[in-house]
Amino acid sequence: MAILLTELAAKQVKTIIEENKLPAETKLRIGVRGGGCSGMNYSLDLTEDPAGEADETIESHGVQIVIDSKSLIYLDGTEIDFKSDMVQSGFTFRNPNATSTCGCGSSFSA
């Protein structure tokens, strides 16, 4: 399996890169960090740094994704989408490895 971006999420990442005039080789780094109300938080960052030895590189809808091998254990099979409505907008995660999530949607346990 892998990590997948929906077309809408990929479009949003590309828009952020373009609006901030970041280099074309900018990648989306996805990871997991300890913390949050459910034990682990998702992290999303844009980076120009090359992938490290412990990183996996995946492409989804034209966006290069970099993820460290430890985070991949928790995120394998996750779909990342982008939602926008009148109240809020942001990236959402559908993680088949999460055993519980919190109301904010950015914290989970596995």
N, CA, C and O atoms as a GROMACS GRO file, in nm:
protein
  440
    1MET      N    1   0.084  -0.119   0.000
    1MET     CA    2   0.000   0.000   0.000
    1MET      C    3   0.088   0.125   0.000
    1MET      O    4   0.210   0.116  -0.005
    2ALA      N    5   0.023   0.238   0.006
    2ALA     CA    6   0.095   0.365   0.003
    2ALA      C    7   0.009   0.471   0.068
    2ALA      O    8  -0.097   0.443   0.125
    3ILE      N    9   0.055   0.592   0.059
    3ILE     CA   10  -0.022   0.707   0.102
    3ILE      C   11  -0.073   0.774  -0.025
    3ILE      O   12   0.002   0.794  -0.121
    4LEU      N   13  -0.201   0.808  -0.026
    4LEU     CA   14  -0.262   0.868  -0.145
    4LEU      C   15  -0.317   1.005  -0.114
    4LEU      O   16  -0.375   1.028  -0.007
    5LEU      N   17  -0.299   1.096  -0.207
    5LEU     CA   18  -0.366   1.226  -0.201
    5LEU      C   19  -0.484   1.219  -0.295
    5LEU      O   20  -0.474   1.162  -0.404
    6THR      N   21  -0.596   1.276  -0.256
    6THR     CA   22  -0.705   1.290  -0.351
    6THR      C   23  -0.663   1.397  -0.452
    6THR      O   24  -0.568   1.471  -0.429
    7GLU      N   25  -0.735   1.403  -0.562
    7GLU     CA   26  -0.704   1.506  -0.662
    7GLU      C   27  -0.716   1.645  -0.602
    7GLU      O   28  -0.636   1.734  -0.632
    8LEU      N   29  -0.817   1.666  -0.517
    8LEU     CA   30  -0.837   1.796  -0.455
    8LEU      C   31  -0.722   1.831  -0.360
    8LEU      O   32  -0.677   1.946  -0.358
    9ALA      N   33  -0.674   1.734  -0.283
    9ALA     CA   34  -0.562   1.759  -0.192
    9ALA      C   35  -0.435   1.789  -0.271
    9ALA      O   36  -0.360   1.880  -0.236
   10ALA      N   37  -0.411   1.715  -0.378
   10ALA     CA   38  -0.293   1.739  -0.461
   10ALA      C   39  -0.300   1.878  -0.523
   10ALA      O   40  -0.199   1.949  -0.530
   11LYS      N   41  -0.418   1.918  -0.570
   11LYS     CA   42  -0.435   2.051  -0.628
   11LYS      C   43  -0.406   2.159  -0.524
   11LYS      O   44  -0.344   2.260  -0.556
   12GLN      N   45  -0.449   2.138  -0.400
   12GLN     CA   46  -0.425   2.235  -0.295
   12GLN      C   47  -0.276   2.246  -0.263
   12GLN      O   48  -0.224   2.356  -0.242
   13VAL      N   49  -0.206   2.132  -0.258
   13VAL     CA   50  -0.061   2.134  -0.233
   13VAL      C   51   0.009   2.212  -0.344
   13VAL      O   52   0.094   2.295  -0.316
   14LYS      N   53  -0.028   2.184  -0.469
   14LYS     CA   54   0.033   2.255  -0.582
   14LYS      C   55   0.004   2.405  -0.575
   14LYS      O   56   0.092   2.486  -0.606
   15THR      N   57  -0.116   2.442  -0.536
   15THR     CA   58  -0.153   2.583  -0.524
   15THR      C   59  -0.068   2.651  -0.416
   15THR      O   60  -0.019   2.762  -0.437
   16ILE      N   61  -0.049   2.585  -0.303
   16ILE     CA   62   0.033   2.641  -0.195
   16ILE      C   63   0.177   2.661  -0.244
   16ILE      O   64   0.238   2.764  -0.216
   17ILE      N   65   0.229   2.563  -0.315
   17ILE     CA   66   0.366   2.574  -0.368
   17ILE      C   67   0.377   2.692  -0.463
   17ILE      O   68   0.471   2.770  -0.454
   18GLU      N   69   0.280   2.705  -0.555
   18GLU     CA   70   0.282   2.814  -0.653
   18GLU      C   71   0.265   2.950  -0.587
   18GLU      O   72   0.338   3.044  -0.619
   19GLU      N   73   0.168   2.961  -0.495
   19GLU     CA   74   0.141   3.090  -0.431
   19GLU      C   75   0.260   3.139  -0.348
   19GLU      O   76   0.282   3.259  -0.335
   20ASN      N   77   0.336   3.045  -0.292
   20ASN     CA   78   0.452   3.082  -0.211
   20ASN      C   79   0.580   3.085  -0.292
   20ASN      O   80   0.690   3.102  -0.238
   21LYS      N   81   0.566   3.067  -0.425
   21LYS     CA   82   0.679   3.072  -0.518
   21LYS      C   83   0.794   2.979  -0.474
   21LYS      O   84   0.911   3.016  -0.477
   22LEU      N   85   0.755   2.858  -0.433
   22LEU     CA   86   0.853   2.758  -0.392
   22LEU      C   87   0.908   2.687  -0.516
   22LEU      O   88   0.839   2.681  -0.618
   23PRO      N   89   1.029   2.634  -0.509
   23PRO     CA   90   1.088   2.566  -0.625
   23PRO      C   91   1.004   2.446  -0.670
   23PRO      O   92   0.932   2.385  -0.590
   24ALA      N   93   1.015   2.413  -0.796
   24ALA     CA   94   0.940   2.301  -0.854
   24ALA      C   95   0.971   2.168  -0.786
   24ALA      O   96   0.886   2.079  -0.785
   25GLU      N   97   1.091   2.153  -0.730
   25GLU     CA   98   1.128   2.026  -0.666
   25GLU      C   99   1.076   2.014  -0.522
   25GLU      O  100   1.111   1.920  -0.451
   26THR      N  101   0.993   2.109  -0.478
   26THR     CA  102   0.936   2.104  -0.343
   26THR      C  103   0.849   1.979  -0.329
   26THR      O  104   0.770   1.945  -0.417
   27LYS      N  105   0.866   1.912  -0.216
   27LYS     CA  106   0.794   1.788  -0.187
   27LYS      C  107   0.708   1.806  -0.061
   27LYS      O  108   0.733   1.894   0.021
   28LEU      N  109   0.607   1.722  -0.049
   28LEU     CA  110   0.523   1.719   0.070
   28LEU      C  111   0.580   1.614   0.164
   28LEU      O  112   0.584   1.496   0.130
   29ARG      N  113   0.623   1.655   0.284
   29ARG     CA  114   0.672   1.561   0.384
   29ARG      C  115   0.558   1.534   0.481
   29ARG      O  116   0.502   1.625   0.542
   30ILE      N  117   0.526   1.405   0.495
   30ILE     CA  118   0.419   1.360   0.582
   30ILE      C  119   0.480   1.278   0.693
   30ILE      O  120   0.571   1.198   0.669
   31GLY      N  121   0.432   1.296   0.815
   31GLY     CA  122   0.486   1.219   0.926
   31GLY      C  123   0.388   1.208   1.041
   31GLY      O  124   0.276   1.258   1.036
   32VAL      N  125   0.435   1.141   1.144
   32VAL     CA  126   0.359   1.122   1.267
   32VAL      C  127   0.450   1.164   1.382
   32VAL      O  128   0.568   1.130   1.385
   33ARG      N  129   0.393   1.238   1.475
   33ARG     CA  130   0.467   1.280   1.595
   33ARG      C  131   0.384   1.245   1.717
   33ARG      O  132   0.261   1.244   1.711
   34GLY      N  133   0.451   1.216   1.826
   34GLY     CA  134   0.382   1.190   1.952
   34GLY      C  135   0.314   1.316   2.001
   34GLY      O  136   0.366   1.426   1.984
   35GLY      N  137   0.197   1.300   2.063
   35GLY     CA  138   0.125   1.414   2.120
   35GLY      C  139  -0.019   1.413   2.077
   35GLY      O  140  -0.067   1.318   2.016
   36GLY      N  141  -0.087   1.520   2.109
   36GLY     CA  142  -0.229   1.530   2.075
   36GLY      C  143  -0.316   1.457   2.174
   36GLY      O  144  -0.266   1.383   2.258
   37CYS      N  145  -0.444   1.477   2.163
   37CYS     CA  146  -0.535   1.417   2.261
   37CYS      C  147  -0.553   1.267   2.242
   37CYS      O  148  -0.602   1.201   2.333
   38SER      N  149  -0.514   1.212   2.127
   38SER     CA  150  -0.526   1.067   2.106
   38SER      C  151  -0.391   0.996   2.106
   38SER      O  152  -0.386   0.874   2.091
   39GLY      N  153  -0.282   1.069   2.123
   39GLY     CA  154  -0.151   1.005   2.133
   39GLY      C  155  -0.054   1.034   2.021
   39GLY      O  156   0.066   1.039   2.044
   40MET      N  157  -0.103   1.054   1.897
   40MET     CA  158  -0.017   1.083   1.784
   40MET      C  159  -0.080   1.192   1.698
   40MET      O  160  -0.202   1.196   1.680
   41ASN      N  161   0.004   1.280   1.645
   41ASN     CA  162  -0.040   1.387   1.556
   41ASN      C  163   0.014   1.364   1.417
   41ASN      O  164   0.127   1.317   1.400
   42TYR      N  165  -0.066   1.399   1.316
   42TYR     CA  166  -0.019   1.401   1.179
   42TYR      C  167   0.064   1.527   1.159
   42TYR      O  168   0.036   1.630   1.220
   43SER      N  169   0.165   1.519   1.074
   43SER     CA  170   0.239   1.640   1.038
   43SER      C  171   0.252   1.648   0.886
   43SER      O  172   0.277   1.548   0.819
   44LEU      N  173   0.235   1.768   0.834
   44LEU     CA  174   0.250   1.798   0.691
   44LEU      C  175   0.342   1.918   0.680
   44LEU      O  176   0.320   2.021   0.743
   45ASP      N  177   0.446   1.904   0.599
   45ASP     CA  178   0.539   2.014   0.574
   45ASP      C  179   0.579   2.012   0.428
   45ASP      O  180   0.576   1.908   0.363
   46LEU      N  181   0.616   2.126   0.377
   46LEU     CA  182   0.674   2.134   0.243
   46LEU      C  183   0.824   2.145   0.258
   46LEU      O  184   0.874   2.220   0.343
   47THR      N  185   0.898   2.069   0.177
   47THR     CA  186   1.044   2.068   0.188
   47THR      C  187   1.109   2.063   0.051
   47THR      O  188   1.056   2.005  -0.043
   48GLU      N  189   1.224   2.126   0.044
   48GLU     CA  190   1.306   2.118  -0.076
   48GLU      C  191   1.420   2.018  -0.056
   48GLU      O  192   1.491   1.983  -0.150
   49ASP      N  193   1.436   1.972   0.068
   49ASP     CA  194   1.545   1.879   0.101
   49ASP      C  195   1.524   1.745   0.031
   49ASP      O  196   1.411   1.700   0.015
   50PRO      N  197   1.633   1.682  -0.012
   50PRO     CA  198   1.620   1.549  -0.072
   50PRO      C  199   1.578   1.448   0.034
   50PRO      O  200   1.600   1.468   0.153
   51ALA      N  201   1.518   1.340  -0.011
   51ALA     CA  202   1.479   1.233   0.080
   51ALA      C  203   1.603   1.172   0.144
   51ALA      O  204   1.706   1.158   0.078
   52GLY      N  205   1.592   1.136   0.271
   52GLY     CA  206   1.702   1.074   0.342
   52GLY      C  207   1.703   0.923   0.323
   52GLY      O  208   1.615   0.867   0.258
   53GLU      N  209   1.803   0.858   0.379
   53GLU     CA  210   1.816   0.713   0.364
   53GLU      C  211   1.699   0.638   0.425
   53GLU      O  212   1.661   0.532   0.376
   54ALA      N  213   1.639   0.692   0.532
   54ALA     CA  214   1.528   0.624   0.600
   54ALA      C  215   1.392   0.670   0.548
   54ALA      O  216   1.289   0.638   0.608
   55ASP      N  217   1.391   0.743   0.438
   55ASP     CA  218   1.266   0.796   0.382
   55ASP      C  219   1.218   0.714   0.264
   55ASP      O  220   1.297   0.654   0.190
   56GLU      N  221   1.088   0.712   0.248
   56GLU     CA  222   1.023   0.656   0.129
   56GLU      C  223   0.973   0.773   0.046
   56GLU      O  224   0.931   0.875   0.101
   57THR      N  225   0.978   0.760  -0.085
   57THR     CA  226   0.925   0.863  -0.174
   57THR      C  227   0.812   0.802  -0.256
   57THR      O  228   0.827   0.695  -0.314
   58ILE      N  229   0.700   0.872  -0.258
   58ILE     CA  230   0.579   0.826  -0.327
   58ILE      C  231   0.530   0.944  -0.412
   58ILE      O  232   0.548   1.059  -0.374
   59GLU      N  233   0.467   0.914  -0.524
   59GLU     CA  234   0.406   1.019  -0.606
   59GLU      C  235   0.256   0.996  -0.610
   59GLU      O  236   0.211   0.883  -0.628
   60SER      N  237   0.179   1.103  -0.592
   60SER     CA  238   0.034   1.092  -0.598
   60SER      C  239  -0.021   1.216  -0.667
   60SER      O  240  -0.005   1.328  -0.617
   61HIS      N  241  -0.086   1.199  -0.781
   61HIS     CA  242  -0.145   1.308  -0.859
   61HIS      C  243  -0.045   1.419  -0.886
   61HIS      O  244  -0.079   1.537  -0.880
   62GLY      N  245   0.079   1.382  -0.916
   62GLY     CA  246   0.180   1.480  -0.951
   62GLY      C  247   0.252   1.546  -0.835
   62GLY      O  248   0.334   1.635  -0.856
   63VAL      N  249   0.223   1.504  -0.713
   63VAL     CA  250   0.290   1.558  -0.594
   63VAL      C  251   0.384   1.452  -0.540
   63VAL      O  252   0.345   1.338  -0.517
   64GLN      N  253   0.511   1.491  -0.520
   64GLN     CA  254   0.608   1.402  -0.459
   64GLN      C  255   0.587   1.405  -0.308
   64GLN      O  256   0.585   1.512  -0.247
   65ILE      N  257   0.572   1.287  -0.248
   65ILE     CA  258   0.550   1.273  -0.104
   65ILE      C  259   0.671   1.204  -0.045
   65ILE      O  260   0.718   1.103  -0.098
   66VAL      N  261   0.722   1.257   0.066
   66VAL     CA  262   0.833   1.196   0.138
   66VAL      C  263   0.782   1.160   0.277
   66VAL      O  264   0.718   1.242   0.343
   67ILE      N  265   0.812   1.038   0.321
   67ILE     CA  266   0.770   0.993   0.452
   67ILE      C  267   0.879   0.906   0.512
   67ILE      O  268   0.937   0.822   0.444
   68ASP      N  269   0.907   0.928   0.640
   68ASP     CA  270   1.008   0.845   0.705
   68ASP      C  271   0.950   0.707   0.732
   68ASP      O  272   0.829   0.691   0.747
   69SER      N  273   1.037   0.607   0.738
   69SER     CA  274   0.993   0.468   0.748
   69SER      C  275   0.916   0.440   0.878
   69SER      O  276   0.828   0.354   0.879
   70LYS      N  277   0.947   0.510   0.986
   70LYS     CA  278   0.873   0.489   1.112
   70LYS      C  279   0.730   0.539   1.100
   70LYS      O  280   0.638   0.473   1.147
   71SER      N  281   0.711   0.654   1.037
   71SER     CA  282   0.575   0.707   1.019
   71SER      C  283   0.495   0.622   0.922
   71SER      O  284   0.373   0.609   0.937
   72LEU      N  285   0.562   0.565   0.822
   72LEU     CA  286   0.492   0.484   0.723
   72LEU      C  287   0.420   0.366   0.788
   72LEU      O  288   0.316   0.323   0.739
   73ILE      N  289   0.475   0.313   0.895
   73ILE     CA  290   0.410   0.202   0.967
   73ILE      C  291   0.269   0.243   1.011
   73ILE      O  292   0.176   0.163   1.003
   74TYR      N  293   0.253   0.367   1.057
   74TYR     CA  294   0.124   0.416   1.106
   74TYR      C  295   0.035   0.472   0.996
   74TYR      O  296  -0.086   0.483   1.013
   75LEU      N  297   0.094   0.509   0.882
   75LEU     CA  298   0.019   0.580   0.779
   75LEU      C  299  -0.004   0.501   0.651
   75LEU      O  300  -0.072   0.550   0.561
   76ASP      N  301   0.050   0.380   0.641
   76ASP     CA  302   0.034   0.302   0.519
   76ASP      C  303  -0.115   0.283   0.489
   76ASP      O  304  -0.190   0.237   0.575
   77GLY      N  305  -0.155   0.318   0.369
   77GLY     CA  306  -0.294   0.306   0.328
   77GLY      C  307  -0.378   0.429   0.354
   77GLY      O  308  -0.498   0.430   0.324
   78THR      N  309  -0.319   0.534   0.411
   78THR     CA  310  -0.392   0.656   0.443
   78THR      C  311  -0.424   0.738   0.318
   78THR      O  312  -0.340   0.751   0.229
   79GLU      N  313  -0.544   0.791   0.313
   79GLU     CA  314  -0.584   0.882   0.207
   79GLU      C  315  -0.596   1.022   0.267
   79GLU      O  316  -0.663   1.041   0.369
   80ILE      N  317  -0.531   1.118   0.204
   80ILE     CA  318  -0.536   1.257   0.249
   80ILE      C  319  -0.622   1.335   0.152
   80ILE      O  320  -0.600   1.333   0.031
   81ASP      N  321  -0.720   1.405   0.206
   81ASP     CA  322  -0.812   1.484   0.126
   81ASP      C  323  -0.804   1.630   0.173
   81ASP      O  324  -0.742   1.659   0.274
   82PHE      N  325  -0.867   1.718   0.100
   82PHE     CA  326  -0.877   1.859   0.140
   82PHE      C  327  -1.023   1.896   0.142
   82PHE      O  328  -1.095   1.877   0.043
   83LYS      N  329  -1.069   1.947   0.255
   83LYS     CA  330  -1.209   1.988   0.271
   83LYS      C  331  -1.214   2.137   0.297
   83LYS      O  332  -1.129   2.193   0.367
   84SER      N  333  -1.313   2.201   0.241
   84SER     CA  334  -1.333   2.343   0.263
   84SER      C  335  -1.482   2.370   0.269
   84SER      O  336  -1.558   2.335   0.179
   85ASP      N  337  -1.524   2.434   0.379
   85ASP     CA  338  -1.664   2.474   0.390
   85ASP      C  339  -1.670   2.611   0.458
   85ASP      O  340  -1.567   2.676   0.474
   86MET      N  341  -1.786   2.654   0.495
   86MET     CA  342  -1.803   2.787   0.552
   86MET      C  343  -1.737   2.802   0.689
   86MET      O  344  -1.705   2.914   0.730
   87VAL      N  345  -1.717   2.693   0.759
   87VAL     CA  346  -1.662   2.698   0.894
   87VAL      C  347  -1.511   2.686   0.896
   87VAL      O  348  -1.443   2.760   0.967
   88GLN      N  349  -1.458   2.591   0.818
   88GLN     CA  350  -1.313   2.568   0.821
   88GLN      C  351  -1.267   2.501   0.692
   88GLN      O  352  -1.347   2.450   0.614
   89SER      N  353  -1.137   2.503   0.673
   89SER     CA  354  -1.079   2.430   0.561
   89SER      C  355  -0.947   2.370   0.607
   89SER      O  356  -0.880   2.423   0.695
   90GLY      N  357  -0.912   2.258   0.546
   90GLY     CA  358  -0.787   2.192   0.582
   90GLY      C  359  -0.780   2.051   0.528
   90GLY      O  360  -0.875   2.001   0.468
   91PHE      N  361  -0.666   1.990   0.550
   91PHE     CA  362  -0.644   1.853   0.506
   91PHE      C  363  -0.705   1.756   0.606
   91PHE      O  364  -0.700   1.778   0.727
   92THR      N  365  -0.764   1.649   0.554
   92THR     CA  366  -0.823   1.546   0.638
   92THR      C  367  -0.757   1.412   0.607
   92THR      O  368  -0.705   1.391   0.497
   93PHE      N  369  -0.758   1.323   0.703
   93PHE     CA  370  -0.690   1.194   0.693
   93PHE      C  371  -0.790   1.081   0.712
   93PHE      O  372  -0.866   1.080   0.809
   94ARG      N  373  -0.790   0.986   0.619
   94ARG     CA  374  -0.865   0.860   0.636
   94ARG      C  375  -0.759   0.752   0.653
   94ARG      O  376  -0.703   0.700   0.556
   95ASN      N  377  -0.733   0.719   0.779
   95ASN     CA  378  -0.624   0.629   0.814
   95ASN      C  379  -0.680   0.494   0.859
   95ASN      O  380  -0.742   0.486   0.965
   96PRO      N  381  -0.660   0.388   0.781
   96PRO     CA  382  -0.713   0.257   0.819
   96PRO      C  383  -0.642   0.197   0.940
   96PRO      O  384  -0.690   0.099   0.997
   97ASN      N  385  -0.528   0.253   0.980
   97ASN     CA  386  -0.453   0.202   1.095
   97ASN      C  387  -0.495   0.265   1.227
   97ASN      O  388  -0.455   0.217   1.333
   98ALA      N  389  -0.573   0.372   1.223
   98ALA     CA  390  -0.615   0.442   1.344
   98ALA      C  391  -0.723   0.362   1.416
   98ALA      O  392  -0.823   0.324   1.356
   99THR      N  393  -0.700   0.336   1.544
   99THR     CA  394  -0.801   0.266   1.623
   99THR      C  395  -0.898   0.364   1.688
   99THR      O  396  -1.010   0.328   1.723
  100SER      N  397  -0.854   0.490   1.705
  100SER     CA  398  -0.942   0.596   1.753
  100SER      C  399  -0.886   0.730   1.706
  100SER      O  400  -0.767   0.744   1.679
  101THR      N  401  -0.974   0.828   1.698
  101THR     CA  402  -0.935   0.963   1.660
  101THR      C  403  -1.002   1.061   1.755
  101THR      O  404  -1.095   1.026   1.826
  102CYS      N  405  -0.953   1.184   1.755
  102CYS     CA  406  -1.016   1.286   1.836
  102CYS      C  407  -1.104   1.373   1.747
  102CYS      O  408  -1.103   1.358   1.624
  103GLY      N  409  -1.177   1.461   1.805
  103GLY     CA  410  -1.270   1.547   1.732
  103GLY      C  411  -1.202   1.643   1.636
  103GLY      O  412  -1.263   1.684   1.537
  104CYS      N  413  -1.077   1.681   1.664
  104CYS     CA  414  -1.010   1.778   1.578
  104CYS      C  415  -0.964   1.716   1.447
  104CYS      O  416  -0.942   1.788   1.350
  105GLY      N  417  -0.951   1.584   1.442
  105GLY     CA  418  -0.913   1.515   1.319
  105GLY      C  419  -0.764   1.514   1.291
  105GLY      O  420  -0.721   1.457   1.191
  106SER      N  421  -0.683   1.574   1.378
  106SER     CA  422  -0.539   1.575   1.353
  106SER      C  423  -0.463   1.488   1.453
  106SER      O  424  -0.340   1.487   1.455
  107SER      N  425  -0.536   1.415   1.535
  107SER     CA  426  -0.473   1.328   1.635
  107SER      C  427  -0.541   1.191   1.630
  107SER      O  428  -0.661   1.180   1.607
  108PHE      N  429  -0.460   1.086   1.651
  108PHE     CA  430  -0.514   0.950   1.644
  108PHE      C  431  -0.432   0.857   1.732
  108PHE      O  432  -0.324   0.893   1.779
  109SER      N  433  -0.483   0.739   1.753
  109SER     CA  434  -0.405   0.632   1.818
  109SER      C  435  -0.414   0.509   1.730
  109SER      O  436  -0.511   0.489   1.656
  110ALA      N  437  -0.311   0.426   1.741
  110ALA     CA  438  -0.308   0.305   1.658
  110ALA      C  439  -0.276   0.184   1.744
  110ALA      O  440  -0.269   0.072   1.693
   0.00000   0.00000   0.00000
